[in-house]
Amino acid sequence: MNEFLSFRKMITPVIIQIVFWIGVVGCVIGGFVSLVQGQFEGIFMMLIGPLVVRIYCELIIVAFKLLDTMQKIEQNTAGKATPPAEGQF
């Protein structure tokens, strides 16, 4: 609970997964409605829409994984700073 309250544990990746499934359902329903209305684009919405939503969500998750990795690197290198070699600043 302390990690949650101090923002050390991110809940956004879980929320992004929920947004992904809502987006997929929205694309499929929207594509179906378009097909019923006689629009040919509904097929593309049902096939390409979930792929676009997936790519968008993955890009957001990559940003959070980068943050986690950078935090681990910072923890591993804390206190291990080496002084510059002679002649270097």
The first five atom37 places (N, CA, C, CB, O) and aatype in JSON, in Angstrom:
{
  "aatype": [12, 2, 6, 13, 10, 15, 13, 1, 11, 12, 9, 16, 14, 19, 9, 9, 5, 9, 19, 13, 17, 9, 7, 19, 19, 7, 4, 19, 9, 7, 7, 13, 19, 15, 10, 19, 5, 7, 5, 13, 6, 7, 9, 13, 12, 12, 10, 9, 7, 14, 10, 19, 19, 1, 9, 18, 4, 6, 10, 9, 9, 19, 0, 13, 11, 10, 10, 3, 16, 12, 5, 11, 9, 6, 5, 2, 16, 0, 7, 11, 0, 16, 14, 14, 0, 6, 7, 5, 13],
  "atom_mask": [
    [1, 1, 1, 1, 1],
    [1, 1, 1, 1, 1],
    [1, 1, 1, 1, 1],
    [1, 1, 1, 1, 1],
    [1, 1, 1, 1, 1],
    [1, 1, 1, 1, 1],
    [1, 1, 1, 1, 1],
    [1, 1, 1, 1, 1],
    [1, 1, 1, 1, 1],
    [1, 1, 1, 1, 1],
    [1, 1, 1, 1, 1],
    [1, 1, 1, 1, 1],
    [1, 1, 1, 1, 1],
    [1, 1, 1, 1, 1],
    [1, 1, 1, 1, 1],
    [1, 1, 1, 1, 1],
    [1, 1, 1, 1, 1],
    [1, 1, 1, 1, 1],
    [1, 1, 1, 1, 1],
    [1, 1, 1, 1, 1],
    [1, 1, 1, 1, 1],
    [1, 1, 1, 1, 1],
    [1, 1, 1, 0, 1],
    [1, 1, 1, 1, 1],
    [1, 1, 1, 1, 1],
    [1, 1, 1, 0, 1],
    [1, 1, 1, 1, 1],
    [1, 1, 1, 1, 1],
    [1, 1, 1, 1, 1],
    [1, 1, 1, 0, 1],
    [1, 1, 1, 0, 1],
    [1, 1, 1, 1, 1],
    [1, 1, 1, 1, 1],
    [1, 1, 1, 1, 1],
    [1, 1, 1, 1, 1],
    [1, 1, 1, 1, 1],
    [1, 1, 1, 1, 1],
    [1, 1, 1, 0, 1],
    [1, 1, 1, 1, 1],
    [1, 1, 1, 1, 1],
    [1, 1, 1, 1, 1],
    [1, 1, 1, 0, 1],
    [1, 1, 1, 1, 1],
    [1, 1, 1, 1, 1],
    [1, 1, 1, 1, 1],
    [1, 1, 1, 1, 1],
    [1, 1, 1, 1, 1],
    [1, 1, 1, 1, 1],
    [1, 1, 1, 0, 1],
    [1, 1, 1, 1, 1],
    [1, 1, 1, 1, 1],
    [1, 1, 1, 1, 1],
    [1, 1, 1, 1, 1],
    [1, 1, 1, 1, 1],
    [1, 1, 1, 1, 1],
    [1, 1, 1, 1, 1],
    [1, 1, 1, 1, 1],
    [1, 1, 1, 1, 1],
    [1, 1, 1, 1, 1],
    [1, 1, 1, 1, 1],
    [1, 1, 1, 1, 1],
    [1, 1, 1, 1, 1],
    [1, 1, 1, 1, 1],
    [1, 1, 1, 1, 1],
    [1, 1, 1, 1, 1],
    [1, 1, 1, 1, 1],
    [1, 1, 1, 1, 1],
    [1, 1, 1, 1, 1],
    [1, 1, 1, 1, 1],
    [1, 1, 1, 1, 1],
    [1, 1, 1, 1, 1],
    [1, 1, 1, 1, 1],
    [1, 1, 1, 1, 1],
    [1, 1, 1, 1, 1],
    [1, 1, 1, 1, 1],
    [1, 1, 1, 1, 1],
    [1, 1, 1, 1, 1],
    [1, 1, 1, 1, 1],
    [1, 1, 1, 0, 1],
    [1, 1, 1, 1, 1],
    [1, 1, 1, 1, 1],
    [1, 1, 1, 1, 1],
    [1, 1, 1, 1, 1],
    [1, 1, 1, 1, 1],
    [1, 1, 1, 1, 1],
    [1, 1, 1, 1, 1],
    [1, 1, 1, 0, 1],
    [1, 1, 1, 1, 1],
    [1, 1, 1, 1, 1]
  ],
  "atom_positions": [
    [[0.83, -1.19, 0.0], [0.0, 0.0, 0.0], [0.87, 1.25, 0.0], [-0.94, 0.0, 1.21], [0.53, 2.26, -0.62]],
    [[2.01, 1.18, 0.71], [2.9, 2.33, 0.77], [3.46, 2.66, -0.61], [4.04, 2.06, 1.75], [3.6, 3.84, -0.95]],
    [[3.79, 1.63, -1.41], [4.29, 1.87, -2.77], [3.24, 2.56, -3.63], [4.72, 0.56, -3.42], [3.58, 3.4, -4.47]],
    [[1.99, 2.21, -3.43], [0.91, 2.83, -4.19], [0.75, 4.29, -3.81], [-0.41, 2.07, -3.96], [0.62, 5.15, -4.67]],
    [[0.76, 4.57, -2.51], [0.56, 5.94, -2.04], [1.75, 6.85, -2.33], [0.28, 5.93, -0.57], [1.58, 8.06, -2.45]],
    [[2.94, 6.28, -2.45], [4.11, 7.09, -2.73], [4.44, 7.11, -4.23], [5.31, 6.57, -1.93], [5.5, 7.6, -4.62]],
    [[3.55, 6.59, -5.06], [3.69, 6.57, -6.52], [4.91, 5.8, -6.99], [3.75, 7.99, -7.05], [5.47, 6.12, -8.04]],
    [[5.34, 4.81, -6.25], [6.43, 3.94, -6.7], [5.89, 2.81, -7.58], [7.18, 3.35, -5.49], [6.6, 2.31, -8.45]],
    [[4.65, 2.42, -7.35], [4.02, 1.38, -8.17], [3.0, 2.06, -9.08], [3.34, 0.28, -7.28], [2.11, 2.77, -8.62]],
    [[3.15, 1.82, -10.36], [2.27, 2.45, -11.34], [1.04, 1.57, -11.61], [3.04, 2.72, -12.66], [1.16, 0.36, -11.77]],
    [[-0.11, 2.2, -11.64], [-1.34, 1.48, -11.97], [-1.74, 1.71, -13.42], [-2.47, 1.89, -11.03], [-2.65, 1.05, -13.93]],
    [[-1.08, 2.64, -14.07], [-1.46, 2.99, -15.44], [-1.34, 1.83, -16.42], [-0.6, 4.12, -15.91], [-2.21, 1.71, -17.28]],
    [[-0.32, 0.95, -16.33], [-0.3, -0.18, -17.27], [-1.55, -1.06, -17.2], [0.91, -1.04, -17.02], [-2.0, -1.57, -18.23]],
    [[-2.11, -1.23, -16.04], [-3.36, -2.0, -15.91], [-4.5, -1.24, -16.58], [-3.69, -2.28, -14.41], [-5.34, -1.83, -17.26]],
    [[-4.53, 0.06, -16.38], [-5.58, 0.88, -16.98], [-5.44, 0.86, -18.5], [-5.51, 2.33, -16.45], [-6.44, 0.85, -19.22]],
    [[-4.2, 0.86, -19.0], [-3.98, 0.82, -20.44], [-4.53, -0.48, -21.04], [-2.48, 0.96, -20.77], [-5.07, -0.47, -22.14]],
    [[-4.41, -1.59, -20.33], [-4.97, -2.85, -20.82], [-6.49, -2.77, -20.9], [-4.55, -4.02, -19.91], [-7.09, -3.29, -21.84]],
    [[-7.1, -2.13, -19.93], [-8.56, -1.95, -19.96], [-8.95, -1.06, -21.14], [-9.07, -1.32, -18.62], [-9.93, -1.34, -21.84]],
    [[-8.19, 0.02, -21.35], [-8.46, 0.92, -22.48], [-8.31, 0.16, -23.8], [-7.5, 2.13, -22.46], [-9.08, 0.39, -24.74]],
    [[-7.33, -0.73, -23.89], [-7.15, -1.53, -25.1], [-8.39, -2.34, -25.4], [-5.94, -2.46, -24.95], [-8.89, -2.32, -26.53]],
    [[-8.91, -3.05, -24.41], [-10.08, -3.9, -24.67], [-11.31, -3.06, -24.98], [-10.36, -4.8, -23.47], [-12.14, -3.47, -25.8]],
    [[-11.45, -1.92, -24.34], [-12.56, -1.02, -24.68], [-12.42, -0.54, -26.12], [-12.62, 0.19, -23.7], [-13.41, -0.47, -26.86]],
    [[-11.19, -0.22, -26.52], [-10.95, 0.21, -27.9], [-11.25, -0.88, -28.91], [0.0, 0.0, 0.0], [-11.83, -0.6, -29.96]],
    [[-10.87, -2.11, -28.61], [-11.14, -3.23, -29.52], [-12.64, -3.43, -29.67], [-10.47, -4.54, -29.01], [-13.15, -3.58, -30.78]],
    [[-13.34, -3.44, -28.54], [-14.8, -3.62, -28.59], [-15.44, -2.46, -29.37], [-15.39, -3.71, -27.16], [-16.35, -2.68, -30.16]],
    [[-14.96, -1.25, -29.13], [-15.49, -0.09, -29.85], [-15.26, -0.19, -31.35], [0.0, 0.0, 0.0], [-16.14, 0.15, -32.13]],
    [[-14.08, -0.66, -31.77], [-13.79, -0.82, -33.2], [-14.69, -1.87, -33.84], [-12.31, -1.21, -33.4], [-15.21, -1.67, -34.93]],
    [[-14.87, -2.97, -33.15], [-15.71, -4.04, -33.7], [-17.16, -3.6, -33.79], [-15.6, -5.32, -32.84], [-17.82, -3.82, -34.81]],
    [[-17.67, -2.98, -32.73], [-19.07, -2.51, -32.76], [-19.24, -1.41, -33.81], [-19.49, -1.99, -31.36], [-20.21, -1.41, -34.57]],
    [[-18.29, -0.47, -33.84], [-18.36, 0.6, -34.84], [-18.29, 0.06, -36.26], [0.0, 0.0, 0.0], [-19.01, 0.54, -37.14]],
    [[-17.43, -0.92, -36.49], [-17.34, -1.53, -37.81], [-18.61, -2.26, -38.19], [0.0, 0.0, 0.0], [-19.05, -2.2, -39.34]],
    [[-19.2, -2.95, -37.22], [-20.44, -3.67, -37.49], [-21.56, -2.69, -37.83], [-20.84, -4.53, -36.29], [-22.33, -2.92, -38.76]],
    [[-21.65, -1.6, -37.07], [-22.68, -0.59, -37.34], [-22.48, 0.02, -38.72], [-22.65, 0.54, -36.25], [-23.44, 0.25, -39.45]],
    [[-21.23, 0.27, -39.09], [-20.94, 0.81, -40.42], [-21.36, -0.16, -41.51], [-19.45, 1.14, -40.55], [-21.91, 0.25, -42.54]],
    [[-21.11, -1.44, -41.3], [-21.52, -2.44, -42.29], [-23.03, -2.5, -42.42], [-20.98, -3.82, -41.91], [-23.56, -2.61, -43.53]],
    [[-23.74, -2.42, -41.3], [-25.2, -2.48, -41.33], [-25.75, -1.26, -42.08], [-25.78, -2.53, -39.9], [-26.78, -1.35, -42.76]],
    [[-25.06, -0.13, -41.96], [-25.5, 1.08, -42.66], [-25.07, 1.09, -44.13], [-24.95, 2.32, -41.96], [-25.37, 2.03, -44.86]],
    [[-24.39, 0.05, -44.56], [-24.01, -0.08, -45.96], [-22.68, 0.56, -46.31], [0.0, 0.0, 0.0], [-22.39, 0.76, -47.49]],
    [[-21.88, 0.87, -45.32], [-20.57, 1.46, -45.59], [-19.5, 0.37, -45.6], [-20.23, 2.55, -44.53], [-19.39, -0.42, -44.66]],
    [[-18.74, 0.34, -46.67], [-17.72, -0.7, -46.84], [-16.56, -0.51, -45.87], [-17.2, -0.7, -48.28], [-15.83, -1.47, -45.59]],
    [[-16.36, 0.71, -45.35], [-15.25, 0.99, -44.45], [-15.36, 0.24, -43.12], [-15.18, 2.48, -44.18], [-14.38, 0.15, -42.38]],
    [[-16.51, -0.28, -42.83], [-16.71, -1.02, -41.59], [-15.8, -2.24, -41.48], [0.0, 0.0, 0.0], [-15.35, -2.59, -40.39]],
    [[-15.53, -2.87, -42.61], [-14.63, -4.03, -42.62], [-13.24, -3.61, -42.18], [-14.58, -4.69, -44.01], [-12.6, -4.28, -41.37]],
    [[-12.77, -2.49, -42.74], [-11.44, -2.0, -42.37], [-11.39, -1.59, -40.9], [-11.05, -0.82, -43.25], [-10.39, -1.81, -40.22]],
    [[-12.47, -1.0, -40.42], [-12.52, -0.59, -39.01], [-12.43, -1.81, -38.1], [-13.81, 0.2, -38.71], [-11.77, -1.77, -37.06]],
    [[-13.1, -2.9, -38.48], [-13.06, -4.09, -37.64], [-11.72, -4.81, -37.72], [-14.18, -5.04, -38.04], [-11.32, -5.46, -36.74]],
    [[-11.02, -4.73, -38.85], [-9.75, -5.42, -39.0], [-8.55, -4.57, -38.59], [-9.59, -5.87, -40.42], [-7.66, -5.06, -37.9]],
    [[-8.52, -3.33, -39.02], [-7.37, -2.46, -38.78], [-7.49, -1.73, -37.44], [-7.23, -1.45, -39.93], [-6.47, -1.44, -36.81]],
    [[-8.68, -1.43, -37.01], [-8.9, -0.67, -35.77], [-8.24, -1.3, -34.55], [0.0, 0.0, 0.0], [-7.49, -0.62, -33.84]],
    [[-8.49, -2.59, -34.27], [-7.83, -3.21, -33.11], [-6.31, -3.2, -33.2], [-8.31, -4.63, -32.94], [-5.62, -3.1, -32.19]],
    [[-5.78, -3.32, -34.41], [-4.33, -3.26, -34.59], [-3.78, -1.88, -34.23], [-3.95, -3.62, -36.04], [-2.75, -1.77, -33.57]],
    [[-4.46, -0.85, -34.67], [-4.03, 0.52, -34.35], [-4.13, 0.78, -32.85], [-4.89, 1.55, -35.13], [-3.23, 1.39, -32.26]],
    [[-5.21, 0.33, -32.24], [-5.36, 0.5, -30.79], [-4.26, -0.24, -30.06], [-6.76, 0.0, -30.32], [-3.71, 0.27, -29.09]],
    [[-3.92, -1.44, -30.52], [-2.85, -2.24, -29.89], [-1.5, -1.52, -29.98], [-2.76, -3.63, -30.55], [-0.77, -1.45, -29.0]],
    [[-1.19, -1.0, -31.15], [0.09, -0.3, -31.32], [0.15, 0.93, -30.43], [0.29, 0.11, -32.8], [1.18, 1.19, -29.8]],
    [[-0.92, 1.68, -30.37], [-0.96, 2.87, -29.52], [-0.75, 2.5, -28.05], [-2.3, 3.6, -29.68], [0.05, 3.15, -27.36]],
    [[-1.44, 1.48, -27.58], [-1.3, 1.06, -26.18], [0.1, 0.52, -25.89], [-2.35, 0.0, -25.84], [0.65, 0.76, -24.82]],
    [[0.68, -0.21, -26.84], [2.02, -0.73, -26.64], [3.05, 0.39, -26.53], [2.4, -1.67, -27.79], [3.99, 0.3, -25.74]],
    [[2.88, 1.45, -27.32], [3.8, 2.58, -27.23], [3.73, 3.24, -25.85], [3.48, 3.61, -28.32], [4.76, 3.65, -25.31]],
    [[2.56, 3.34, -25.31], [2.42, 3.92, -23.97], [3.06, 3.01, -22.93], [0.92, 4.16, -23.63], [3.75, 3.49, -22.03]],
    [[2.85, 1.69, -23.05], [3.44, 0.74, -22.1], [4.96, 0.76, -22.2], [2.9, -0.67, -22.35], [5.65, 0.62, -21.18]],
    [[5.5, 0.91, -23.41], [6.95, 0.99, -23.57], [7.51, 2.16, -22.78], [7.33, 1.12, -25.06], [8.58, 2.05, -22.17]],
    [[6.81, 3.28, -22.78], [7.27, 4.44, -22.01], [7.34, 4.1, -20.52], [6.33, 5.65, -22.23], [8.29, 4.5, -19.85]],
    [[6.37, 3.38, -20.01], [6.4, 3.0, -18.6], [7.49, 1.98, -18.31], [5.04, 2.45, -18.18], [8.11, 2.02, -17.25]],
    [[7.73, 1.07, -19.23], [8.82, 0.09, -19.03], [10.18, 0.78, -19.05], [8.77, -1.01, -20.1], [11.08, 0.41, -18.31]],
    [[10.32, 1.79, -19.91], [11.55, 2.58, -19.92], [11.77, 3.26, -18.58], [11.53, 3.62, -21.05], [12.88, 3.3, -18.05]],
    [[10.69, 3.81, -18.03], [10.78, 4.45, -16.72], [11.22, 3.44, -15.65], [9.43, 5.07, -16.34], [12.09, 3.75, -14.84]],
    [[10.63, 2.26, -15.65], [11.01, 1.23, -14.68], [12.48, 0.85, -14.83], [10.13, -0.01, -14.84], [13.2, 0.71, -13.84]],
    [[12.91, 0.68, -16.07], [14.31, 0.3, -16.31], [15.26, 1.4, -15.87], [14.53, -0.02, -17.79], [16.3, 1.12, -15.28]],
    [[14.92, 2.64, -16.14], [15.77, 3.75, -15.72], [15.84, 3.84, -14.2], [15.26, 5.06, -16.3], [16.88, 4.16, -13.64]],
    [[14.71, 3.56, -13.53], [14.73, 3.57, -12.07], [15.62, 2.45, -11.52], [13.3, 3.42, -11.52], [16.32, 2.66, -10.53]],
    [[15.59, 1.28, -12.14], [16.46, 0.18, -11.71], [17.92, 0.52, -11.94], [16.1, -1.12, -12.45], [18.77, 0.22, -11.1]],
    [[18.22, 1.15, -13.07], [19.6, 1.57, -13.33], [20.06, 2.58, -12.29], [19.73, 2.16, -14.75], [21.19, 2.51, -11.81]],
    [[19.18, 3.5, -11.95], [19.52, 4.51, -10.94], [19.78, 3.85, -9.58], [18.39, 5.55, -10.82], [20.71, 4.23, -8.88]],
    [[18.96, 2.88, -9.21], [19.15, 2.18, -7.94], [20.46, 1.39, -7.94], [17.97, 1.24, -7.66], [21.16, 1.35, -6.93]],
    [[20.8, 0.77, -9.07], [22.02, -0.02, -9.15], [23.28, 0.83, -9.15], [21.99, -0.88, -10.38], [24.33, 0.38, -8.71]],
    [[23.18, 2.04, -9.64], [24.36, 2.89, -9.73], [24.44, 3.91, -8.61], [24.39, 3.59, -11.04], [25.4, 4.69, -8.57]],
    [[23.49, 3.94, -7.72], [23.5, 4.91, -6.63], [24.71, 4.67, -5.74], [22.19, 4.83, -5.79], [24.92, 3.56, -5.26]],
    [[25.49, 5.69, -5.53], [26.66, 5.59, -4.65], [27.85, 4.95, -5.31], [0.0, 0.0, 0.0], [28.88, 4.76, -4.66]],
    [[27.76, 4.62, -6.57], [28.87, 3.97, -7.26], [29.55, 4.91, -8.24], [28.37, 2.73, -7.99], [30.25, 4.46, -9.14]],
    [[29.35, 6.19, -8.07], [29.95, 7.15, -8.98], [31.46, 7.12, -8.82], [29.4, 8.58, -8.73], [31.98, 7.17, -7.7]],
    [[32.15, 7.06, -9.93], [33.61, 7.03, -9.89], [34.13, 8.42, -10.2], [34.19, 5.99, -10.89], [33.57, 9.11, -11.06]],
    [[35.17, 8.84, -9.53], [35.74, 10.16, -9.83], [36.35, 10.15, -11.23], [36.8, 10.55, -8.78], [36.8, 9.1, -11.7]],
    [[36.37, 11.29, -11.88], [36.95, 11.33, -13.23], [38.44, 11.02, -13.17], [36.72, 12.71, -13.88], [39.11, 11.3, -12.17]],
    [[38.95, 10.45, -14.24], [40.37, 10.13, -14.33], [41.18, 11.42, -14.4], [40.66, 9.25, -15.56], [40.64, 12.49, -14.71]],
    [[42.45, 11.33, -14.1], [43.3, 12.51, -14.12], [43.3, 13.13, -15.51], [44.74, 12.16, -13.69], [43.39, 12.44, -16.52]],
    [[43.19, 14.43, -15.53], [43.18, 15.14, -16.79], [41.8, 15.27, -17.41], [0.0, 0.0, 0.0], [41.65, 15.96, -18.42]],
    [[40.79, 14.61, -16.84], [39.43, 14.7, -17.35], [38.59, 15.47, -16.35], [38.84, 13.28, -17.62], [38.84, 15.44, -15.14]],
    [[37.61, 16.15, -16.85], [36.74, 16.95, -15.98], [35.39, 16.36, -15.91], [36.65, 18.39, -16.46], [34.51, 16.89, -15.23]]
  ]
}
